[in-house]
Amino acid sequence: MEKVATFTAGTYVQEYQYKSFLPNNIREAGNVWHTFDLDLLLEDAARLLGELNAYSTLVPDVDFFIRMHTFKEATASSAIEGTRTEFGEALLEEDEIEPEKRDDWLEVQNYTKAMNYALGSLEKLPLTMRLLNETHRILMAGARGENRFPGEVRRSQNWIGGATITDAYFVPPSSERVPELLSDLEKFWHDDSPSIPHLIKIGLSHYQFETIHPYLDGNGRIGRLLISLYLVDKGLLKKPVLYISDFFERNRSNYYDALTMVRTQNEIQHWLKFFLVGVKQTATNSKGTFESIISLRAKAERLALQLGKRARKATQLINHLYSKPIMTPRNIAKVLNVTPQSANSLARAFEELGIFREMTGYKRNRLYIFQEYVDIFTSGIR
């Protein structure tokens, strides 16, 4: 085994009345990952990620289900930043959301739009800061951070925690240093000469991005989105089916502690172990989610056959529910091109079969949810 390289995260730089942290270029990280423990974790994580990738290519109509994965990632990543939108609420239309919850709901919707934009762009363009800047612009549009220069790398000092910069928990590098650091990070993504496995590179990249903190707001969400984008860009995943924010959200304090320990104690291996454990758990859970979906799909199709002449329309509706599992009778009528009476009748039939659960308790303006399907994403496989 090669000798493990020494990792130095960076240095503190005296600014006016405070110190900022200047990270070393990430391309200087070298062979910091090559230890026995990390090699074993990396082997397991890469194997499980490969199994998930293969599985996702075998699932019929996988794009239906990816929309739900995207909403789950958006909800979990936003929750880390304090946004309080439940997964079920994220699936609703704006006029179905209580007014006091709409700001949080909008942030989750923006995350979903930003992710879809970035993944679509990767089909034509490589992963670059230019792409991330446009993704950031979409993320912040019309949301609470819209006055904090959406889509632009910061030109002023920011900080994390504390009422003022002098008592901040962490002060990232000064804005003058940011362009050079981002240039180094972008070259790291596309430099294939160092023998660093992709899972290690994206683990290092996420740490570096969060340390640079290049935007005035939205850094955590873009940094976590970067993980999915990198895996797709490098071909480790054909489809964006690994969303690690749920793991980070469930282990939030450990997530922040692991990042902090790199800066304060040069503990890069501790962070990489935490990250690879997250990849392993998330890949395993995601594969389990697909298995549960396939089982439920077969069950729902059997139930639809009980509806006789309406079975064809029922199957059509079930297929639509995989990407939009909360519906009104008006939605159903539009999707199936049937009368309002037929839509109401089919919704009631789905309720009797146990496919639907009515959410409101009202006699009018009813909302129906494909509860068993949504539960797969909210309960997960721990």
C-alpha positions in Angstrom: 0.0 0.0 0.0 1.2 3.5 -0.8 2.1 5.8 2.0 -0.8 8.0 3.1 -0.2 11.6 2.2 -0.4 14.3 4.9 -3.4 16.6 4.5 -3.4 20.2 5.6 -6.8 21.8 5.2 -5.6 25.4 5.0 -4.7 28.4 7.2 -6.4 31.2 9.0 -5.8 34.6 7.5 -6.0 37.8 9.6 -8.6 40.2 8.1 -9.9 43.4 9.6 -11.1 42.4 13.2 -11.6 38.8 12.3 -9.8 35.8 10.7 -11.0 34.0 7.6 -10.2 30.4 6.7 -8.2 30.0 3.4 -8.4 26.4 2.2 -5.5 24.9 0.3 -6.1 24.0 -3.3 -8.0 20.8 -3.4 -5.8 19.4 -6.2 -3.0 19.3 -3.6 -5.0 16.8 -1.6 -3.0 13.9 -3.1 -3.2 10.4 -1.7 -5.0 11.3 1.6 -7.7 8.6 1.1 -5.5 5.6 0.7 -5.9 3.8 4.1 -7.1 0.2 4.8 -10.4 1.4 6.4 -11.1 3.8 3.6 -10.2 1.3 0.9 -12.7 -1.2 2.3 -15.4 1.4 2.6 -14.7 2.7 -0.9 -15.0 -0.9 -2.3 -18.3 -1.4 -0.6 -19.7 2.0 -1.6 -18.6 1.6 -5.2 -20.1 -1.9 -5.4 -23.5 -0.8 -4.0 -23.6 2.3 -6.2 -22.9 0.0 -9.2 -25.8 -2.3 -8.2 -28.1 0.7 -7.8 -27.1 2.0 -11.2 -27.7 -1.4 -12.8 -31.0 -1.7 -11.0 -32.3 1.7 -12.1 -31.7 0.8 -15.8 -33.9 -2.3 -15.4 -36.9 -0.6 -13.8 -39.6 0.1 -16.4 -40.5 3.8 -16.7 -37.9 4.8 -14.2 -38.3 8.5 -15.0 -41.7 8.4 -13.3 -40.1 7.5 -10.0 -37.1 9.8 -10.4 -39.5 12.8 -10.0 -40.4 11.5 -6.5 -36.7 10.9 -5.7 -36.1 14.5 -6.7 -38.8 15.8 -4.4 -37.5 13.7 -1.5 -34.0 15.1 -2.1 -35.3 18.6 -2.3 -37.3 18.3 0.9 -34.4 16.7 2.8 -31.7 19.1 1.6 -33.9 22.1 2.3 -34.7 20.8 5.8 -31.0 20.9 6.7 -31.2 24.6 6.1 -34.3 25.0 8.3 -37.0 24.8 5.7 -40.1 23.1 7.2 -42.0 21.5 4.3 -43.1 17.9 4.7 -42.6 15.6 1.8 -46.4 15.3 1.2 -46.7 19.1 1.2 -44.0 19.4 -1.4 -46.2 17.3 -3.8 -49.1 19.8 -3.6 -50.0 22.7 -5.9 -49.4 26.2 -4.5 -53.1 26.9 -4.0 -53.3 23.8 -1.9 -50.7 25.1 0.5 -51.6 27.1 3.6 -50.4 30.7 3.1 -48.0 30.7 6.1 -46.2 27.7 4.6 -45.8 28.9 1.0 -42.3 30.4 1.5 -40.9 27.1 2.6 -42.9 25.3 -0.1 -41.4 27.6 -2.7 -37.9 26.8 -1.6 -38.5 23.1 -2.1 -40.1 23.7 -5.5 -37.1 25.9 -6.6 -34.7 23.1 -5.5 -36.6 20.7 -7.7 -36.5 23.0 -10.7 -32.8 23.8 -10.1 -32.0 20.1 -10.0 -34.0 19.3 -13.1 -32.4 22.1 -15.0 -28.9 21.0 -14.0 -29.4 17.4 -14.8 -30.9 18.3 -18.2 -28.0 20.6 -18.9 -25.5 17.7 -18.2 -26.9 16.0 -21.3 -25.3 18.7 -23.4 -22.7 20.4 -21.2 -20.0 19.3 -18.7 -20.1 20.1 -15.0 -18.8 23.6 -14.5 -19.2 26.6 -12.2 -21.1 28.3 -14.9 -23.7 25.5 -14.8 -23.8 25.7 -11.0 -24.3 29.5 -11.1 -27.3 29.2 -13.3 -28.6 26.4 -11.1 -28.1 28.7 -8.1 -30.1 31.4 -9.9 -33.1 29.1 -10.3 -32.8 27.9 -6.7 -33.0 31.4 -5.2 -35.6 32.9 -7.7 -38.5 34.5 -5.8 -37.4 32.8 -2.5 -36.1 34.4 0.7 -32.6 34.7 -0.6 -33.5 36.4 -3.9 -31.9 39.7 -2.8 -28.6 37.9 -2.2 -27.3 37.9 -5.8 -28.8 34.7 -7.2 -26.5 33.1 -9.8 -23.5 35.2 -8.8 -20.4 34.2 -6.9 -20.1 36.5 -3.9 -18.2 39.7 -3.9 -18.3 40.3 -0.2 -17.5 38.4 3.0 -20.0 35.9 4.4 -19.9 33.9 7.6 -21.7 31.0 9.3 -23.3 31.3 12.8 -23.0 34.2 15.2 -24.8 37.5 15.3 -21.8 39.3 13.7 -18.7 38.2 11.8 -16.5 38.7 15.0 -18.3 36.0 16.8 -19.0 33.8 13.8 -18.8 30.0 14.0 -16.9 29.9 10.7 -15.7 32.6 8.3 -15.0 31.3 4.7 -12.2 32.8 2.6 -12.4 36.4 1.5 -14.2 37.1 -1.7 -11.0 38.0 -3.5 -9.7 34.4 -3.1 -12.9 32.7 -4.2 -12.5 32.8 -8.1 -9.0 31.2 -7.8 -10.3 28.5 -5.4 -13.3 27.8 -7.6 -11.1 27.5 -10.7 -8.9 25.0 -8.9 -12.0 23.0 -7.8 -13.4 22.9 -11.4 -10.1 21.7 -12.7 -10.1 19.0 -10.0 -13.5 17.7 -11.4 -12.1 17.3 -14.9 -8.5 16.3 -14.2 -8.3 12.6 -14.8 -4.6 12.2 -14.4 -4.5 11.7 -10.6 -5.4 8.2 -9.5 -8.2 9.3 -7.2 -11.5 7.3 -7.4 -14.6 9.4 -8.3 -16.3 8.7 -5.0 -13.3 10.1 -3.2 -13.1 13.1 -5.6 -16.7 14.1 -5.0 -16.3 13.6 -1.2 -13.3 16.0 -1.3 -15.2 18.3 -3.7 -18.2 18.6 -1.4 -16.0 19.5 1.5 -14.1 22.1 -0.5 -17.2 23.7 -2.0 -18.8 24.1 1.5 -15.5 25.5 2.8 -15.2 28.1 0.0 -18.9 29.0 0.5 -19.0 30.8 -2.9 -22.5 32.3 -2.6 -24.1 34.6 -0.1 -26.9 32.0 0.4 -27.8 28.5 -0.8 -24.3 27.0 -0.5 -25.4 23.9 1.3 -28.1 23.0 -1.2 -25.9 23.6 -4.2 -23.1 21.7 -2.6 -25.3 18.7 -1.9 -26.8 18.9 -5.4 -23.2 18.9 -6.7 -22.9 15.3 -5.5 -25.6 13.9 -7.7 -24.5 16.0 -10.7 -20.9 14.8 -10.4 -22.0 11.1 -10.3 -24.1 11.5 -13.4 -21.5 13.6 -15.2 -18.8 11.0 -14.7 -21.1 8.1 -15.7 -21.2 6.4 -12.3 -25.0 6.7 -12.5 -27.1 6.7 -15.7 -30.0 8.2 -13.8 -29.9 10.5 -10.8 -31.0 7.9 -8.3 -28.6 8.5 -5.4 -29.8 11.4 -3.2 -27.7 11.6 -0.1 -29.3 14.6 1.6 -31.7 12.3 3.5 -28.6 10.7 5.2 -27.1 14.1 5.9 -30.4 15.4 7.4 -30.8 12.3 9.6 -27.2 12.8 10.8 -27.1 16.5 10.7 -24.9 17.3 13.7 -22.4 14.6 12.6 -22.4 16.0 9.1 -21.5 19.5 10.2 -19.0 18.1 12.8 -17.2 16.0 10.1 -16.8 19.0 7.8 -15.6 21.2 10.7 -13.1 18.6 11.8 -11.4 18.9 8.5 -10.8 22.6 8.9 -9.9 22.5 12.5 -8.0 19.2 12.8 -7.1 18.3 9.2 -9.3 15.2 9.7 -10.1 14.6 6.0 -10.2 10.8 6.5 -12.9 11.1 9.1 -15.0 13.2 6.7 -14.4 10.7 3.8 -15.4 7.8 6.0 -18.6 9.6 7.0 -19.3 10.4 3.3 -18.7 6.8 2.1 -21.0 5.4 4.8 -23.6 7.8 3.5 -23.2 6.6 0.0 -23.5 3.0 1.1 -26.6 3.5 3.2 -28.2 5.7 0.5 -27.5 3.3 -2.3 -28.9 0.4 -0.3 -32.0 2.4 0.7 -32.5 3.6 -2.9 -32.4 0.0 -4.3 -34.8 -1.1 -1.6 -37.1 1.8 -2.6 -37.2 0.6 -6.2 -37.9 -3.0 -5.1 -40.8 -1.7 -3.0 -42.1 0.3 -5.9 -42.1 -2.7 -8.3 -44.0 -4.8 -5.7 -46.6 -2.0 -5.2 -46.9 -1.5 -8.9 -47.8 -5.2 -9.5 -50.4 -5.0 -6.6 -52.0 -1.8 -7.9 -52.3 -3.2 -11.4 -54.0 -6.3 -10.0 -56.5 -4.1 -8.1 -57.2 -2.0 -11.2 -58.3 -5.1 -13.1 -61.2 -5.5 -10.6 -62.8 -2.4 -12.1 -63.9 -4.2 -15.3 -64.6 -1.8 -18.1 -62.9 1.0 -16.2 -59.6 -1.0 -15.8 -57.9 0.7 -18.8 -58.5 4.2 -17.4 -57.6 3.0 -13.9 -54.3 1.7 -15.1 -53.7 5.0 -17.0 -54.4 6.9 -13.8 -52.1 4.6 -11.7 -49.2 5.2 -14.1 -49.7 9.0 -13.7 -49.7 8.7 -9.9 -46.1 7.5 -9.9 -45.0 11.0 -10.8 -47.9 12.9 -9.2 -49.4 10.9 -6.3 -51.8 13.6 -5.0 -54.7 14.4 -7.2 -58.1 16.2 -7.2 -61.0 14.9 -9.2 -60.5 17.8 -11.5 -56.9 16.7 -12.1 -58.1 13.2 -12.8 -60.7 14.4 -15.3 -58.0 16.4 -17.2 -55.4 13.6 -17.2 -57.8 10.9 -18.4 -59.9 13.2 -20.6 -63.1 12.1 -18.9 -66.1 13.9 -17.4 -66.0 15.3 -13.8 -68.6 12.6 -12.9 -66.4 9.8 -14.2 -63.4 11.2 -12.4 -65.2 11.4 -9.1 -66.5 7.9 -9.6 -63.0 6.5 -10.3 -61.6 8.4 -7.3 -64.2 6.8 -5.0 -63.5 3.4 -6.5 -59.8 3.8 -5.9 -60.6 4.8 -2.3 -62.7 1.6 -1.8 -59.8 -0.5 -3.3 -57.3 1.1 -0.8 -55.3 2.8 -3.6 -56.4 6.3 -2.5 -56.8 7.9 0.8 -58.9 11.1 0.9 -56.9 13.8 2.7 -59.3 16.6 3.6 -62.4 15.0 5.1 -64.5 17.5 3.0 -67.4 16.6 0.7 -66.1 19.1 -1.9 -62.7 20.1 -3.0 -61.3 16.7 -2.1 -57.7 15.6 -2.3 -56.7 12.0 -2.9 -53.3 10.6 -2.1 -51.7 7.3 -3.3 -50.7 6.8 0.3 -48.9 3.5 0.1 -46.6 4.8 -2.6 -45.8 8.0 -0.8 -45.0 6.0 2.3 -42.2 4.2 0.5 -40.4 7.5 0.2 -41.3 9.0 3.6 -40.6 5.8 5.6 -37.6 4.7 3.6 -35.6 1.6 4.4 -33.4 2.1 7.4 
